[in-house]
Amino acid sequence: MSNNSGVYFLTGLAAGVAVAVLFAPHTGVVTRELIGRKADEGKEALKEQGLRLKNQAMAMRNRANDLMEQGKQALKEEKERLAFAVDSGVSAYKTGPSFAAQQHS
């Protein structure tokens, strides 16, 4: 069965080539020129799309860097606020009235 499949495939391939040659809308030279132009157009389109994607990637990277810097700054500010609050609490505890003295009053 697989031997027949190969023969059928080759027969179909030959028939397809023959039909394509008989019904081709252009001569070989014109067809090759057309294929060349279309290949060049495709190459240009791919280059343009590549540049667009590269620009988008750069913009996304810059945005991510900006967000990271904003996050770092916010974290730094929160750490400073927390340190100030802790220092204020410790200072208030040390300078405030004694808890034991208040209980005896």
C-alpha angles and dihedrals in degrees: 000000000000090000090057090048090058092049091048091049093051091045091051091047092052092047091050092051091048093050091046092052093047095048101033109136094217139036119260093259093050092045092051091049090049091049090048093051092047091048090052091048090050091049091051091048090051091050091050092047090048091053091048091051092046091052091048091050091050091049091049091049091050091049091049090050090050091050091048091052091048089051092050091050092048091049091050092050092049091049089051092049091048092048090049091049092049092047090048091049093049091047092049091048092051096045099036126094115288114262091218091052091053092053093055095050 
